[in-house]
Amino acid sequence: MSNNDVELNRTGNRLIAQRAYQAARATFEQLVSQSPDNPDGYIGLAKALSRQGDYHAIVRQLENVVDRLGSDQLVLSFADALRVLANRGESQYLKPAIEYYSRYHRKRKDQVTLFYQGELMIQAGDLSAAAEVLRTSWEQDRRSREVFNCLIGCLDSLKRPDEIQILQRLMDQQTKT
């Protein structure tokens, strides 16, 4: 990365921190134009666009580069944008969101993105896979009531009362300590 790329990236991030999203967007677009193989420009552009609520623009900007550049952060930014659009009722983004979260989770498994993926799997009707992902999410942070409740609801739909009882005991133990 050239010194100019570093400076544009810093400037763009500083503008996001100052909530000057349009200026940040223009800065990151300049970085993307100058260095189309640098994932930092696309990541920053996705941040600026998400602050503006323009998730369709994120998808348009990233769909042709996310696979080529191979950045985990870029994959996550793309998955997040797809998730927001799927949650807004645009079902064509549901399967790609699940796929990109799965791809992200091959290298990193954090509780929040696992939860997002589990919710998407429930929307897609894949309750068994959702239960697996939600369990992994909950095991990373057993204090999370939201993940626990979603997991229990999923297991209830799958008619798995024995697993529900075990998890409820674990949660009860967790809340006592």
C-alpha positions as a printed Julia matrix, in Angstrom:
177×3 Matrix{Float64}:
   0.0     0.0    0.0
   1.43    3.37  -1.02
   1.76    6.34   1.33
  -1.05    8.04  -0.58
  -3.3     5.0   -0.02
  -2.53    5.07   3.7
  -3.32    8.77   3.87
  -6.61    8.39   1.97
  -7.61    5.52   4.26
  -6.81    7.56   7.37
  -8.66   10.59   5.99
 -11.71    8.51   5.1
 -11.84    6.92   8.54
 -11.39   10.3   10.21
 -14.3    11.67   8.15
 -16.48    8.74   9.23
 -15.59    9.48  12.86
 -16.64   13.1   12.24
 -19.88   11.85  10.64
 -18.98   13.45   7.34
 -20.2    10.4    5.45
 -20.49   11.92   1.98
 -16.92   13.23   2.16
 -15.74    9.86   3.5
 -17.52    8.13   0.64
 -15.78   10.35  -1.9
 -12.4     9.73  -0.23
 -12.83    5.97  -0.27
 -14.09    6.07  -3.87
 -10.85    7.86  -4.74
  -8.86    5.15  -2.93
 -10.78    2.41  -4.8
 -10.15    4.18  -8.1
  -6.43    4.57  -7.39
  -5.9     1.09  -5.93
  -8.64   -1.3   -7.07
  -6.81   -4.28  -5.54
  -6.64   -2.72  -2.07
  -9.47   -4.07   0.12
  -9.14   -1.14   2.56
 -10.77    1.23   0.08
 -13.78   -1.05  -0.34
 -14.05   -1.7    3.4
 -14.02    2.03   4.12
 -16.5     2.69   1.33
 -18.82    0.02   2.78
 -18.56    1.68   6.21
 -19.43    5.1    4.79
 -22.33    3.68   2.77
 -23.7     1.75   5.73
 -23.72    4.94   7.81
 -25.79    6.47   5.03
 -28.07    3.43   4.99
 -27.29    2.64   1.36
 -26.97   -1.14   1.53
 -27.8    -1.64  -2.14
 -24.78    0.51  -3.02
 -22.6    -1.66  -0.76
 -23.73   -4.77  -2.61
 -23.12   -3.11  -5.99
 -19.65   -1.92  -4.95
 -18.53   -5.21  -3.4
 -20.18   -7.98  -5.42
 -17.52   -8.0   -8.14
 -14.51   -7.69  -5.84
 -15.3    -9.55  -2.61
 -14.3   -12.97  -3.95
 -11.3   -11.69  -5.87
  -9.72   -9.74  -3.0
 -10.23  -12.41  -0.33
 -10.31  -10.08   2.67
 -12.18  -11.43   5.71
 -13.31   -7.93   6.64
 -14.6    -7.39   3.12
 -16.51  -10.69   3.25
 -18.06   -9.6    6.56
 -19.01   -6.16   5.22
 -20.68   -7.81   2.24
 -22.5   -10.38   4.4
 -23.75   -7.63   6.72
 -25.15   -5.6    3.82
 -26.85   -8.68   2.38
 -28.33   -9.47   5.83
 -29.81   -6.01   6.21
 -31.44   -6.24   2.79
 -32.75   -9.76   3.51
 -34.17   -8.56   6.83
 -35.94   -5.77   4.96
 -37.84   -8.41   3.01
 -35.64   -8.65  -0.07
 -35.52  -12.45  -0.11
 -33.08  -12.7   -3.01
 -30.36  -11.64  -0.56
 -31.15  -14.32   2.04
 -29.19  -17.23   0.58
 -26.13  -15.12  -0.4
 -26.06  -13.61   3.12
 -26.0   -17.08   4.67
 -23.3   -18.19   2.24
 -21.04  -15.21   2.96
 -21.45  -15.56   6.74
 -20.56  -19.26   6.32
 -17.49  -18.24   4.39
 -16.51  -15.72   7.06
 -17.01  -18.35   9.79
 -14.5   -20.7    8.17
 -11.8   -18.43   9.6
 -13.51  -16.49  12.37
 -16.42  -17.41  14.59
 -17.72  -14.58  16.67
 -20.91  -14.75  18.68
 -22.7   -11.88  16.96
 -22.2   -12.93  13.34
 -23.07  -16.53  14.23
 -26.32  -15.22  15.7
 -27.03  -13.21  12.54
 -26.4   -16.3   10.42
 -28.69  -18.39  12.64
 -31.49  -15.85  12.3
 -31.1   -15.89   8.52
 -31.21  -19.69   8.48
 -34.47  -19.58  10.43
 -35.89  -17.19   7.82
 -34.75  -19.62   5.12
 -36.5   -22.47   6.93
 -33.31  -24.44   7.71
 -34.03  -24.94  11.42
 -31.55  -27.77  12.0
 -28.63  -25.75  10.64
 -29.9   -22.68  12.5
 -29.96  -24.6   15.8
 -26.37  -25.71  15.25
 -25.13  -22.21  14.48
 -27.12  -20.64  17.33
 -25.75  -23.22  19.77
 -22.21  -22.32  18.7
 -23.04  -18.65  19.18
 -24.53  -19.22  22.63
 -21.59  -21.39  23.73
 -19.3   -18.44  23.05
 -21.29  -16.23  25.42
 -23.74  -18.04  27.65
 -24.94  -14.77  29.15
 -26.73  -13.83  25.94
 -30.46  -14.14  26.59
 -31.31  -13.14  23.03
 -29.27  -15.95  21.49
 -30.54  -18.41  24.11
 -34.19  -17.53  23.44
 -33.71  -17.81  19.68
 -32.02  -21.2   20.12
 -34.79  -22.46  22.41
 -37.44  -21.3   19.92
 -35.63  -23.1   17.14
 -35.32  -26.32  19.16
 -38.98  -26.06  20.14
 -39.96  -25.84  16.46
 -37.81  -28.91  15.83
 -39.59  -30.69  18.71
 -36.41  -31.37  20.7
 -37.56  -31.04  24.34
 -34.63  -32.99  25.82
 -32.13  -30.53  24.38
 -34.25  -27.62  25.62
 -34.19  -29.01  29.16
 -30.42  -29.45  29.09
 -29.91  -25.91  27.83
 -32.32  -24.48  30.39
 -30.36  -26.18  33.17
 -27.14  -24.76  31.78
 -28.68  -21.29  31.62
 -29.98  -21.62  35.17
 -26.48  -22.56  36.34
 -25.07  -19.61  34.42
 -27.43  -17.11  36.03
 -26.67  -18.44  39.53
 -22.92  -17.87  39.16
